[in-house]
Amino acid sequence: MGTISLDHYLATGEVLPGGGVLNMAWQWRQLGRPFAVLTRVGAEDGVPIARFLDRHAIPTVARDELASRGRSSTIDIEILPDRQPWMDNFVPGVWADYRLTALERAALANAARLHVVLVEGAIAELDRLAAEDALHGIEVSADFLGFRHYTVDRLAATMRHVDLGFVGWPGDEDDAVVIGMRAVAHDLGRVLVVTMGARAVRVFDGRAGTSDRRFPVRALEVAGTTLGCGDAFIAWYLDELWRSGDHAVAVARGMMGGAAATAWPRPLPDDAYGPSPARPA
């Protein structure tokens, strides 16, 4: 569950479907992982997103309810000289007041797992679902992105509804916020995976009898950009974890997925977007 956006690449003027949910969905299609997407796009501008979903046979829970009155989420992207993405000016569009429909709620009730990419609209809906006990019996994982929507206190509030969380942390390993993340995982008995770029992956495991682990990352030369590496890491990690139940093996698989994504200038290979990337008129 989460937004699929229209990504505006400032240097080239390209406007392409994007966002963590779309990137993970593409990865899971390549891996053969069965899933369905809970999302909403704008009826005014969502055609490129719908075409992408159709091209890759990405299933949505209720296709007739995919488009909502208004415009899709958007975000500006610029690739910096070090091949790292700068992303800003997120406009939520139809995600400002996102709620599952009755049909989507019924589908969720029969699900074994829910993965959520936590932009504000998804955070609010996750809170509502939890308050209404609609997540009972569902294993919930969540992507806290780069933590820009969060403080440690807010992390604790959301992690009460989440079994496994992912954070892409841009700061120092020994930052007070990271120490706070570990405390949240331990206090609540949850698992929190913190990726730290080319330095390390930390797995804070608050379940009884399991210790925390630090996995070093081998830095590699980035041929494309690091845009989408975090989404690939999580997609491959969860695919492995749901198969084997082993977090250490899942970290290794996640690193493989994240490394593969550094070969591309955008989050996905060029051919994933079709022969003619959309450009403004």
C-alpha positions in Angstrom: 0.0 0.0 0.0 1.3 3.4 -0.9 1.5 6.1 -3.5 2.6 5.8 -7.1 3.8 9.1 -8.2 4.7 11.0 -11.3 8.4 11.7 -11.0 9.6 15.0 -12.5 13.3 14.8 -13.6 14.4 18.4 -13.5 17.5 18.0 -15.7 15.7 16.4 -18.6 12.1 17.3 -18.3 11.0 13.7 -18.3 7.9 12.7 -16.3 7.8 9.0 -15.4 5.8 6.8 -13.2 7.7 6.2 -9.9 7.6 5.8 -6.2 8.6 3.0 -3.9 5.4 1.0 -4.4 5.8 1.0 -8.2 9.5 0.2 -8.0 8.9 -2.7 -5.6 6.0 -4.0 -7.7 8.3 -4.1 -10.8 11.0 -6.0 -8.8 8.5 -8.5 -7.4 7.2 -9.2 -10.9 10.7 -10.0 -12.0 11.2 -12.3 -8.9 7.9 -14.1 -9.4 6.5 -12.9 -6.1 2.6 -12.9 -6.0 1.1 -9.6 -4.7 -1.5 -6.9 -5.4 -1.2 -3.2 -5.0 -3.3 -0.9 -3.0 -2.9 2.6 -4.4 -4.7 5.6 -6.0 -3.8 7.7 -9.0 -5.3 11.0 -10.3 -8.0 10.7 -12.9 -6.6 13.9 -14.5 -3.1 12.7 -15.1 -2.8 9.0 -14.1 -2.8 7.4 -17.6 1.0 7.0 -17.7 0.9 5.1 -14.4 -2.0 2.9 -15.6 -0.1 2.1 -18.8 3.0 1.1 -16.8 0.9 -1.2 -14.6 -0.7 -2.8 -17.7 2.6 -3.2 -19.5 4.1 -5.2 -16.7 0.9 -6.9 -15.6 1.1 -5.4 -12.1 -2.1 -6.3 -10.3 -4.1 -3.8 -8.3 -6.6 -4.9 -5.7 -9.5 -3.0 -7.3 -8.6 -1.7 -10.8 -11.9 0.0 -11.3 -11.1 2.1 -8.2 -7.6 3.0 -9.1 -8.3 6.5 -10.4 -9.6 9.2 -8.0 -10.8 12.6 -8.8 -7.9 15.0 -8.9 -4.2 14.7 -9.7 -1.6 12.1 -8.9 1.2 12.5 -6.4 4.3 14.2 -7.8 7.9 14.7 -6.8 10.9 16.5 -8.2 14.1 14.6 -8.8 17.6 15.7 -9.6 20.7 13.5 -9.9 23.7 15.1 -8.1 27.3 14.8 -9.4 28.0 12.0 -6.9 25.1 10.0 -8.6 22.9 10.4 -5.5 19.3 11.5 -6.0 18.0 14.8 -4.6 14.2 14.5 -4.1 12.0 17.2 -2.9 8.7 19.1 -3.4 6.5 16.1 -2.9 2.8 17.0 -3.7 0.4 14.3 -2.4 -2.4 14.9 -4.9 -5.1 12.2 -4.3 -3.1 10.8 -1.4 -3.9 13.8 0.7 -7.1 12.1 1.8 -6.5 8.4 0.8 -8.7 5.7 2.3 -9.3 2.2 1.3 -12.6 1.4 -0.4 -15.0 -1.3 0.9 -13.7 -3.6 -1.8 -10.1 -3.0 -0.8 -10.9 -3.4 2.9 -12.5 -6.8 2.1 -9.4 -7.9 0.1 -7.1 -6.8 3.0 -9.1 -8.9 5.4 -8.1 -12.0 3.5 -4.4 -11.0 3.2 -1.6 -12.7 5.1 0.8 -9.7 4.8 0.7 -6.0 4.1 3.7 -3.8 3.1 3.3 -0.1 3.4 5.4 2.7 2.0 4.9 5.5 4.6 4.1 8.8 3.0 1.6 10.9 5.0 -1.6 9.5 3.4 -0.5 5.9 4.0 0.6 6.7 7.6 -2.9 8.1 8.3 -4.6 5.1 6.7 -2.4 2.6 8.6 -3.3 4.3 11.9 -7.0 4.1 11.0 -6.8 0.4 10.0 -5.0 -0.4 13.3 -7.5 1.6 15.4 -10.4 -0.4 13.7 -8.5 -3.7 14.3 -8.5 -4.3 10.6 -4.9 -5.5 10.8 -5.6 -8.4 13.1 -3.7 -11.5 11.9 -1.9 -9.7 9.2 1.9 -9.5 9.2 2.8 -5.8 8.6 6.0 -4.5 7.2 6.7 -0.8 6.4 9.2 1.4 4.6 10.0 4.5 6.7 11.9 5.9 3.7 14.7 8.4 4.7 13.0 9.1 8.0 12.0 12.7 6.9 8.4 12.1 8.0 9.5 10.8 11.4 11.0 11.4 14.8 11.8 8.6 17.2 8.6 9.2 19.1 6.5 9.0 15.9 8.5 5.8 14.9 7.4 4.2 18.2 3.8 5.1 17.5 3.8 3.6 14.0 5.9 0.5 15.0 3.1 -0.5 17.4 1.2 -1.5 14.2 4.2 -2.9 12.3 6.2 -6.2 12.7 9.1 -5.3 10.5 10.3 -1.8 9.6 12.9 -0.5 7.1 14.7 2.9 7.4 17.1 4.3 4.8 19.3 6.3 7.2 21.5 9.0 5.7 23.3 10.0 8.9 26.0 8.6 11.1 25.7 5.1 12.6 26.1 6.3 16.1 23.6 9.2 15.8 21.2 9.6 18.7 18.3 8.9 16.4 19.8 5.5 15.4 20.2 4.7 19.1 16.5 5.7 19.5 15.5 3.4 16.7 17.2 0.5 18.4 15.4 1.3 21.7 12.0 1.3 19.9 12.6 -2.1 18.3 13.6 -3.6 21.7 10.9 -1.9 23.7 8.2 -3.1 21.3 9.6 -6.5 20.4 9.8 -5.6 16.7 12.5 -5.9 14.0 13.9 -2.7 12.4 16.3 -2.9 9.5 18.3 0.3 9.0 20.2 0.6 5.7 23.2 3.0 5.8 24.2 3.3 2.2 27.6 1.8 1.4 28.6 1.5 5.0 26.4 -1.1 6.7 23.0 -2.6 7.3 21.9 -2.8 10.9 19.2 -5.2 12.0 17.7 -4.3 15.4 15.8 -7.3 16.6 13.7 -6.9 19.6 12.2 -10.4 19.6 13.1 -12.6 22.6 16.3 -14.5 22.3 17.6 -12.7 19.2 20.5 -10.3 19.2 21.1 -7.2 17.0 23.5 -7.6 14.0 25.6 -5.4 11.8 26.2 -6.4 8.2 29.0 -4.5 6.4 28.4 -3.4 2.9 31.0 -3.7 0.1 31.1 -0.4 -1.7 30.9 -0.7 -5.5 31.2 1.7 -8.4 27.9 3.1 -9.4 27.4 3.0 -13.1 24.0 4.6 -13.1 22.6 6.2 -9.9 21.5 5.0 -6.4 17.9 6.1 -7.2 15.7 3.1 -6.4 18.4 1.0 -4.7 16.5 1.1 -1.4 13.3 -0.1 -3.0 15.2 -3.0 -4.7 16.8 -3.9 -1.4 13.5 -4.1 0.4 11.8 -6.0 -2.4 14.5 -8.6 -2.5 14.8 -8.7 1.3 11.1 -9.4 1.8 11.0 -11.9 -1.0 13.7 -13.9 0.7 12.5 -13.5 4.2 9.0 -14.7 3.3 10.5 -17.7 1.7 13.2 -18.7 4.3 12.4 -16.7 7.4 16.2 -15.9 7.8 17.0 -12.2 8.2 20.7 -12.8 7.6 20.0 -14.5 4.2 17.5 -11.7 3.5 20.1 -9.0 4.1 22.4 -10.7 1.6 19.7 -11.0 -1.0 18.6 -7.4 -0.4 22.2 -6.3 -1.0 22.2 -8.1 -4.3 19.0 -6.4 -5.4 20.2 -3.0 -4.3 23.5 -3.4 -6.1 21.8 -4.4 -9.3 19.8 -1.2 -9.3 22.9 0.9 -9.3 23.4 0.0 -13.0 20.4 2.2 -14.1 20.1 6.0 -14.4 16.6 5.8 -13.0 15.0 3.5 -10.4 14.3 0.9 -13.1 15.9 -0.1 -16.4 15.1 2.1 -19.4 13.0 -0.5 -21.1 10.8 -0.8 -18.1 9.3 2.6 -18.9 8.5 1.8 -22.5 10.0 3.0 -25.8 9.1 6.7 -25.3 9.5 8.3 -21.9 6.9 11.0 -21.3 8.1 14.6 -21.8 6.1 17.7 -21.2 4.6 19.3 -24.3 
